[in-house]
Amino acid sequence: MSTERQFDLVLFGGTGFVGTLTAEYLAGAAPDGLRIALAGRSRDKLERLRATLPERAQGWGIVVADATEPRALAESARVVVTTVGPYARYGMPLVEACARAGTHYADLTGEVLFVRAAIDRCDALARESGARLVHSCGYDSIPSDLGLLLLRDAAGADLADVTAVATLRGGFSGGTLASLLGHVEAVAGDADARRIAGRPHSLSPDPTAEPTPRQPRDTSPPRREPDGGWTAPFVMAPYNTRIVRRSNALTGWSYGRGLRYAERMAAGRGIGGAATAVGITGGLGALVGAAALRPTRALLERVLPAPGTGPDERARARGFFRHAFTGTTEDGRTVTARVAGPGDPGYAATAVMLGESALCLALGGAGLPDRAGSLTPATAMGHALVDRLRAAGHTYEAA
């Protein structure tokens, strides 16, 4: 990748809610001398954002760019990170422009259909140009992807069955909800889209012919776990599990060809935990069902948080996430891992994850895995990103 670029790092969409949080994080975490720019459609908004940032960010550049014509943006930077979603609607031109320009790219998508399309269209281009195209560099799906990487390290052998149980406090961003509604609408009216979304290996290099046993259902009913706690389906499991399986495939099945991976959401213990698990399950089913029908989808769009909105600073600070991984190896041993972090996972924690991913791509150099193409956080940045997130206050540990 050519280093003769005007900027080392460009943040596209910085004036949005999560984009602003990411800009604020970068203003504190980026080292002196890193050439950073803010990009978006409105120069006035970008300049107003820059003016609110610490003094050390006042020299950042401004790039006026539109999602439909991002070639100049891609060619101006060594790394572009984008918070402009839903990505199925706005994201593909920038992915392709970065793939052609040899520019590293990171986003926050949790959209299976978008990532599958980006793989098919841009993977070969990026491998030729040397670009790392890294999807899902926020709460979708860094905890899952890096957690499995550490679990594999601790196992020292092929993994057989792994379940991750998520405990969290926080809300869903308006952008995440818009992506979910768009996804449900797309699969409701398109049989091919439903088949792609439903395949356990839909994001793997060959989504139809992976050598693996039947995978756990992403939407299995409430259940009582061996430790006595109740769990419910995790709304992000249908996406996170596919990112993890892509990482496994891209690394030559280093996690194990027979890996069965599932994600659940913690609901508590006793009768209260059981009731909560039932409520979560019913609520998710009702949300998906309502999103699939045009009249109720229109109602949801009016009452759910809009893209570009989010909780106030106090609410963001009260949030947290914890993911507990329990796995068994092919030789029968049990291994565990834990990933955790402070702050609302969809906002405060995601800004840290995306910010550190951007810095990792910009500064990692020879410390990054020797790969290019359409990648995952684990396969593009791996342990270099784990180290950065630990230094930023997140927990990544395995035993």
N, C-alpha and C positions, 0 to 999 in steps of 0.2 A: 504494500500500500504506500502510495506516495506520501511523504511528510511535508511536501511543499503546499501547505494549506494556510489560509488566513487565520483559522482558529483551531485549537486543539479539541474543543468541546463546545457543541451548540445544544441548547435546550429549546426544543420546539414545543410551543404550547405553554410557555411559562406564565401567561396571564390567567390561565385556568386555575381552579382551586388546588388540585394536587400539584400542578405545575408551579404555582407560586410557593407552595411548601418545599418543593424540590429546589427551587432557586434559592430560597432562604437557607436550606441545608448546605447547598454547594457554596454559598457565600461564606459559611463558617468553616467548611471542611476542606475546600480545595486549597492546594498549596500555592504559595506566591509564585507568580510567573506563568501559571497555566492560563492560556489564552481562551477565555470563555465568552460566549455570546448568547443572548436571548433572541429567540426567533418567533415570529407570529405574523398575523395579517396587519396589525395596527401598530405603526411606529409610536403613536402617542401613548397607547396602553403599555407598550414595552418600556418606554422611557419613564412612565409613571411607576411601573414596577421597579425598575432599576433604582429610581430615586428613593424607594423605601428600604433598600438593602443596605448593609453596612458599607462603610467608606471604602473598604478594600474591593468592593464590587462595582464601584462607580465608574471604573474604566472598562467594564465589560462592553463588548460590541453589541450592536443591534442589527438584526437581519430581518428584513421584511420579506415574508415568504407565504405562499398559499399551499395548502395540502394538495391541490390539483396540479401544481407545477413546481415541484421541489428540486429540480435538477441543480440549480445554482446553489441552493442550500446544501445539498449533499456534497457538492464539489468544493464548498468553502471550508469544510471541517474534516478533521481526522475521525471524530466521533460525533454522532447525532443521537440524542435521546429525545423521545417524543411522548407526550401525554395526551395527544390529540386523538380522541376516540369519539364514538365507537370506531374501532379500527377497520371493521368490514366496510364502513362507509367512507372513511377518510385516509386509511393507512397504506393501501397498496402502492400508490405512486412513490411515496417516500422510501418504502422498503426496496422497491426496484431501483430507484435512483441511487441509493446507497450501495446496492449490490453492483451496479455498473461502475460506480465511481471508486470502488475499493474503500468505502467509508464504513467504519464500524457503526452498528446501529443497536439501540435498545428501546424497548417499549414496555407497556404495562398490560398488554392484552391478556384476556382470559377467554378468547373466542376461538373455538376449535376450527370452525369453517374458515376463518381468516388465516389462521396459521397454516392449515393444510394447503390453502391456495398459495400462500407466500412460499411455502416449501417447494411446491410444484413449479412456480414461476421463477423463483429467485435463487434457489440453492446452488444450481450449477453456475449461475452468473457470479455468485459470491465466492465460490470456491476458486473460480478462475481469477477473480480480481484480488482475492485475499481478504475480503471483508468478513467480519463476524457479524451475523444478523442474529441478535439475541432477543427472543420474545420472552415476555412474562417475567420482568425484573422487579416485581413488587410482591405484595402478599400472594397474588397469583404470580409465580409459583415457587419463589425462592426458598421458603421454609421446607416445602416438600422435596424439592430437587436437591438442595444441599444436605438436607437431613438424610436422604438415602445414600448420598455420596459418603457421608461420615459413617453410616451404618455398615456399608460395604467395607470401609477401611477397618472397622472394629471386628467384623466377622472374619476377615482373612480367608473367606471361602464363599462359595456360591450361596446366595440367599434363596430360601424356598417360599416362605410366607411372611409378609410384613403388613402390619396394620399401624396406621398413624391416627392418633386421637387428638383432635384440636379442641382447645379451650380458649375462649377469647371474649373480650369485651370491646364492643365498638359497633359502629354502624356501617352499612354499605354505602359507598359513594354513589352519587347520581350517575357518574359515568359507568360504574359497574352495573348498576341496574339498567341503564340504557342498553348496554351490551347484552345483558341477559334477555331483555325484552326483544331485542333484534334477533338474537339467536333463536329464541322460541318461535318467533314469527317465521324465520327462514326455514326451520325444519318442519313447521306445521304445514307448509304449502309445497314442500319439495321432497319427494321420496328419496332422491339421491342424497340430498343433504341429511336426511334422517339416517341413512345408512352410514354416511361418513361419521356423523356425530356419535352414532351408537357403537362403532367399532372400538374395542378396547385399545387397539394399536393404531388409531386413526392418525396419529401424528408421527408414527415410526416411518422409516424409509420405505418399507413395503407394508402398507396398512392391512393387507389382506392375507399375508402369508408368513406371519411371524411364528417361529417355533416355540410356542409357549402353551401351558395348560390353560383351561378356561379361567378367566379372571373373575374376581368377586364382583357382584353387582354394586353399582354406585348408589343405588337407591333402595337398598335392602331395609326392611322395617326396623323399628326400635328393638334393641336387644340388651341383655344384661351381660356385661363383660366379665371375664374371670376374676377381676379384682373387686367385683361387686357393684361397680358403677354402671349406669345406663348410658347408652349412646344412641344417636339418631343419625340419619343421613346428613352428610356435610355438603352444603350447596356448591362448594368448589371442587368436590371430588371428581365429577365427570371431566373436569379440565386438568386438574393437577396430576391425576393418575396417568394421563396420556403424556404429559411432559416427562414424568419420571420414566415411563416406558421408552420414550424416545431417547432419553439419556442412556438407558441401558443398551438400546440397539446401536446407538452411535459409537459406543465404547466397546463394541464387539461382545456384547452380553457380559460385561464385567461384573454385573450384579448377580448374574445367574440366568441361564436360559429358561429355567423353570420358575422364575420369580412370579409370585402372585401378590399383587399390591392393592391395598384398600385404604380408604380414608373415612373416618367417622368423626362425629362431633360429640363432645362430652355433654351430658345432660344432668349429671348429679346422681345422688344415691337415694335408695329407699323409694317410698311411694312418690315423693316429690320428684325424684329423678325420672321415674317411669312416666309420670304425667307430663313432665317437661319434654321427654323424648317423643311421646305421642303428639304433643302440641307442635313441636318442631317439624315432625314428619307431615302432619296434616297441613301446617302452614306452607311448607314448601310445595306440597302437591297442589294446594289451592292457588299459590302464586303462579306456578307453571301453567295450570289449567286456565287461569284467567288471562295470562299472557298469550295463550294460543288462540283466543277468540277476539276478533276485531273490536266489538263493543266494549268488552271488559278490559281489553288492552288499552283502549283510549282512556278509560277511567283510571287505570293504574298510572298512566303517563301524567295524569293531572294531579294525583295525590302523592306519588312517590317523589323523593328528592330529584331535582332536575340536575342534569350534567352541569358541572362547574360550581356546585354548591356543596356544603359540608358543615360538620359541627364546629362549634367555636373552640377556642384554644383550650379552655378548661376541660371540655368534653374529650377532646383529642388526648389530653394529658392523662386522663383517667383510664384510657384504654390499655389493652395489653393482648398478647397472644402467647400461647404455649402449645407446642406440638410434641407429643410423646410417641416415639416409634418403638414398637416391639416386633422383633423378627426372629425367625428360626432359620438355621442354616440347613443345607442338605445333609450334613452329618449330625443334625439333631441338637445343636447348641442354641441357646437363647442369647440374643444381643439386643441392646437398647440404645436409643439416642434421644436427645432432647434439644429442641430448638425453641427459643423464646425471645421476646423483646418487649420493651415498654412502648406505650403509645397506641392509639387507635390503629389497628392493623391496616385498614384501608386508606389511612391518611398519613398520620405521623410516622408510623413504622414503614409504610410504603415509600415515603419521601426519603428515608434513610437508605432503604434497599436500592431504590432507583439511583439516588445520588452516588452511593458507593459503587454500584455497577458502572455508572458513567466514568467515575474516577479510575476504576479498575481497568476498563477498556482503554482509557487515555494514558494511563501510567504503568500498566502491568508489564508491557514489553515482553521480554524473554521469560518472565515468570508465568505467563499464561500458557495453557495447553496449545500445542501446535496444531490448530484446526482453523478452518474457515468454512463458510457456508451458512446454512440455516441451522442454528444451534440452540441449545438450552443454557440456562445459567451455569449448570454443573459442567457441561462439556465445553463452554466457551471460556469460563473463568475459574471454575473449580475451587481449589484450596486457596488461591489468591483472593477470591471474593470472601471465602469463609474468614480468612485472617482479617480482612478489612472490616467485616461486619462485627467480628469480636471486638476489634479496637473501637468500634463505634458504639459499643454497649450491648450488643445482642449476644445471646448465648447459643453456642454450637458445641455440643459435647456428645460423646458416644462411649459405650463400654461393652 
